[in-house]
Amino acid sequence: MNIEWRPLKSHEISLLQSPESLYVFDLRGTNVLTSIKIPDFWKYENIFPWILQNQHVVVNEDYARLTYSNSNRYVIARKNDDPRISLMERLDSTILRDFSAIWMGIPNSAADLLAQKNNIPISFSFTDFQDYNDKYKQKELFGDLTPDWKKVHSESAATSYLAKDSSWFLKRRHGSGGWHVLNLASITLEDIRLAFSRSTDWFVEKKVVGKVYSIQCLRLPNENKTFVFGLVNQLIEEGTHFIGGRILPMSDMENHLREQIEQAINKLEGLLKNYEGFYGIDFIVDDAKQLCVLEANVRMTAMTIPVLVANNLNKHLDFLEDIKKNKIAADDIVVAEDLVRMTADVLRKPSKSS
């Protein structure tokens, strides 16, 4: 696979230029804690239009509050009282008669069922999504590029690491983001018991101290090419929770680190098969300038769209989540609103002091 580092703009990406497709961005496919009502999902339903032009895109009714830079054709799936209900479950299925395909930024099992019922192709199935995002398989492929880790399938196995020392994280095999990362230095036996009541597929990962980054990638197997189109210094709260990121010039990546990232991209090829689309790789750079790959998120990530918006503007911006309404600056780009918490996700010009 040929690798090209270039800050792609959304109009250059053919996958985003299909008038016969219905475009959907729904983060619920990443959620394995389905019993918890997470209102954040509603705000993400309205961010896809930022990188589309003259396409059909599913949104909820709050889309009209945002000032998009492009024009699109909106298909509205209204919110209800339960944020766990996906966009596709709320969509009038007769609308699909007007389209030749569904393009999912993140797969969802409800979308798979709807596509099957209406005999319409879908870009990315939930079954493939689970396979590509299997952290066991990823870790095995990354080899010595990733921190020390070990599968744990029982409470007692996990507890032994809690007793041994505090320099381990407990992570879920099919987890995504900080909701499925437990710091063994700060949790209790009851936390571990609750984790294993939900799943027995966990692993421990050795803590690595350093700055957390991600790259944003676009894989085009028909062209035998992967584009690296974004470099992000992630902002992490309490050691596990993603709260935003600083979009950096790709020239900031030192040559020896770039070579190691390209090794990781090539190793990941053993898992991706015919996958066509976006993904991100998270990694840490320690004080000795050594790189450790944490995981790949094979889907559109929380940074995919903010990076493309910044690229479209030829700017390097900060993406900040959950900013209080009275803290929004006049020149911030509000890309999403949370009307439950009364906050917004914004793109902001970095301060000179940062």
N, C-alpha and C positions, 0 to 999 in steps of 0.2 A: 504494500500500500504506500503510495507516494504521499508525503506530508508537506503541506504548504502553510506557512505562517502568514496570514493576511487578515486585516480587520474588515471582513466582508460587510457589505451593506445589504439590507434585507431585499432590495430590488434585484440584487445579483443572484439570489437563491431561487432556483427554478421550482423547488418544492413549495414555495409560498406563492406561486403564480398560476394557480389552477382554478379558473372560473367555474368549472363543473364540480368542484369539491366543496364540501361543507367543513369549515375549519373549527376545531374545538380545542380549548385549553382548559383542563380541569385537573387540579392537583390531587383530587381524591384517590386517584390510582396509586399514589405513594403511601396511602394511609393504611397501616395494618391494625391500628387501634380503633376499629370501627364502632366500638361502643361509646366513644367520646364524641360529643358534639363540638366541632371546631368551626366557629363562625368565620375564621380567616379564609376558608375555601370560597366564600362568596366574592371577596374582593378580587381574587385571582381570576374569576370567570370573565373579567372585563379587560384583561391586559393584552390579549392577542391582537386587537385592532391596531396597536401601536406599530406593528411591523408588517401589516398587510395593507394592500392598496387595491381597491375595487374587487374585493373578494366577499364571499358569503361567510359570516362568522357568527357562532352562537355566543350570546351574552345574556346577562340578566338585565332587569329593567334599570339598574343603577348606572349602566353604561353612559346614559345621557348626561350624567354629572361630570364626565371627563371631557377634556378638550383635546381630542386626538389631532395628530398632525396629518392624518390621511383620511380619505373617504372610503367607506365600505358599505356593504349591505348587511344589515343586522337581523339575525334570527333570534327572537327573544324567548328565553325559557325562564319564566318568572320564578322568583324565590318562593319557598314556603316556610313553614315554621321549623323545619329540621334541616340544618346545614349539611347533614350527612347525605342527603339525596342529591345525586349527581345531575349535571346539566342534561345528559342524555335521557335520564329517567323522567325529567320534567318537560322534555321536548315533545311536541305534537309529532308523532311518528309519520303522519301523512306528508309532512314537509319533505321527507327523504325522497319522495317520488321525483322531486325536482333536481336531484343531484346524482352524479355517477360514482361518487366515492365520498368516504368520510376520512378526513385527515386529522389524526389525533396527535397533539403535542405530547400527551401522556396517556397511555392506554388505560382503559377502564372496562371491567367485565360487563357492565351494563351496556356500554357502547358495542361490545362484541355481540351481545345478544340481539341488540337492535339491528345491527348490520346483517346478521344472519337471518333474522326474521324478514327483513326487507330485501334480501338477496342483493346487497350492495357491498362492494369491497371496502376494506378498512386498511389504513396505512400501517397500523402497528397493533398487533393483538396483545391482549393481556397475558396470554400464555407465553409468548416470546419475551414480553417485558419481564416476567418473573425469572425466566432463564438467563437473560442478559444481565440482570441485576442480582444474581446469586453471588453474594459476597464470598462464599466458600470458593466458588470457581474462580472469581476474580483474584482472590488472594493467592491461590495456587498458581495462576498464570503470572502474576506480578513477581512472585518469587522473592529474591533478595532485595527488590526495590521497595518492598512493603515492610512495616514494623513487625516484630515478632508477634505471633498470634497462635491461638489454639482453639479448636472447636470445644464447646462445652454443652452437654445435653441434659444436665441435671442441676438441681439446686446445690447439691453437695459439691459438684465439680466447680461451680462458680464460687461458692463460699470458700473453697480452699484458696482461691486467689485473693479473696478479701482478707483472709487470715495471714497470707504470706507477706504481702506488702501492699502499699496503696498506689502503685504505679501502673495500674491496669484499668482499661475501660471494658465494660461489658456491652457488646453490640449485637444487634439482631441480624440474622442471616439475610433477611429480605427487608431490613430496615432502610429508612431514608431520612436523613437529617437528624438533628439533635433529639427529637422525640424518642428515638430508639437507641440512644447512647446513655449508658449509666456509668458514672465515675465511681469506681470501687473504693475511692478514698472518702466518699461522702454519702454513701447509701447504707441502708440497714438490711438485716436479714429478711425483714418483711418486704422490702423493695425487691429483693431477689426472688422471694417466694411469689410475689405478684407477677413478676416478669415471666417466670416459668409456668405460671397458671395460664398464660396467654399463648406461649409457644415453648418448645424445647429446642428450637434451632437458634442457638446463640454462639458467640465466640468471644474470647478475651483478646484484647490487643494491647501491646505494650505502649505506655504513654511516651510520646516524643515531644520535646519542648522546642518550640520555634514558631515562625510565622506561618499561618495557614493560607494557602492559595488554591485557586482552581483555574483550569483552562476550559474554555468553551470550544467545542469541536463540532464539525459537520462532516459526516461520513457519506461519501457518494461511491458505492461499490461499482456502479456501472462505468465510472470514470477512473476507478482504481485510485481514488484520492480521498484524503482526509484533510480538511482545512482546520487549522487552529486559528480562530477568529477573535478570541478574547483572552486576556490575562487579568485575573482578579485577586486582589489581596482581601481575603474574607474577614469580615468582622464577626467575631464569635463571643457570645455572652456566657459567662459561667463555665467556660471550657467546652461547652457542647452545643449551644443553640446559635444557629445562624441568624444574624440580624441585619445583614447587608454586606456590601463590599465596595472596595475602591477599584475602579476600572483603570488599569495601568497601560502605558505604552508597551507593546510586546518586546520592544528593544530593551526593556528593563530585565528581561530574562537572560541571565548570564549563559554563555555558550555551553559550559559543562552541564548546567541544569537543563538546558534545552535538549541536549543529547540524551539525558536520562529520561526526560518526559517522552521523547520520541521512542525510546526503548519501551516505555510503558504502553504507548499507543500501539506499537507493533505486537507486544505481548497480548494485549486485549483483543487483537484480531482473531485469536483462537476461539473466542466466545461469540463474536458478533455475527458470524455467518453472512447472511444477505441483508443485514440491517442497513437501512438507508434513513438517515436523519441526524438529529442532534444528540450530543451527550457532553457530559462534563467529567473531568477527573480532578479530585481533591488531593492535595499533597501538602506536606510541611517541609519548610527549609529551616534547618537548625542553625545554631550560632557558628558551626563549623562549615556552613554552606553545603551541607549534605542534604540530599532530597529523599523523602520517604513518601511513597504513594499510599494514600489511605483507601480510596475506593473510586469506582466509576459510577456515575449516575446516568444510565443509558436511557435518555429521554430529554425533553426540554427541561431545564433546571430553573430554579428561581432567578438565575442570573442570565439566562439565554436572551430573554427579551430586553432587559435593561442594557445589556452589552450591545445588542444590535441597534437599539435606539441611540446610544452614545456613538456608535460607529457611523450611523446615518448622519449625525450632527458633526462628525469629525472632532469630537470632544472626549476628554477623559474625565469622567464624572464619578461621584460617589452615589451608590444606590443605598438608601437608608429606609428600613422598614419601621412601621408603627410610630411615625412622628405625630405628636399631638398637634391638633389643628392650629393652636396658637403659636406653634413653633415653626410653621411652614413659612419659608422665605418667599419674597415676591418673585424671585427668579427661579424658584424650584419648579421642576416639571413633576406634577402629580400624576403618577402612572396608575395608581390604584387607591381606592378609598375603602376603609372599614367603617361602615355606618353603625356597627355594634359598639366598638370601642371608641369611635369618633377619632380615628387616626388615619394617616395616609402613608403610602409608600412613595418616596420621591427620588428623583435624580437631581443631584445638587453639585454645583461647582465646588471643588475642594477648597478649604480655607488655606491661606498662605502659610499658616503656622503648622499645618498638618503634613 
